[in-house]
Amino acid sequence: MNTTMTASKGDFKPVLWTPGDWNAFFGFGTNILVNMLVLTGLLRFVLKMPDSLVFGRILPALGLMMCLSTMYYGTGSPIGWRRRPAAATSARCPRA
């Protein structure tokens, strides 16, 4: 007799916030901040690009790209919502 519980695709309810998300939120935010600061420094001081180009074109485009990509991967993409792997719902998986 199979006693494991399996959910169909219609029963899937995404979890919007879990306890481990604070770590990911601050880790991802810190990573983005450091990358943007390094990029700004490299463009201004190493490549000697004018401030009007760096702050007027490049960084706003980068900010828009980060916002759109975060929304896409957070909500719209097939990998966006947290899903249990198919193996975790099978009877052979000891973790289930």
Buried (B, 14 or more C-beta within 10 A) or exposed (E): EEEEEEEEEEEEEEEEEEEEEEEEEEEEEEEBEEEBEEBBEEBBEEEEBEEEEBBEEBBEEBEEEEEEEEEEEEEEEEEEBEEEEEEEEEEEEEEE
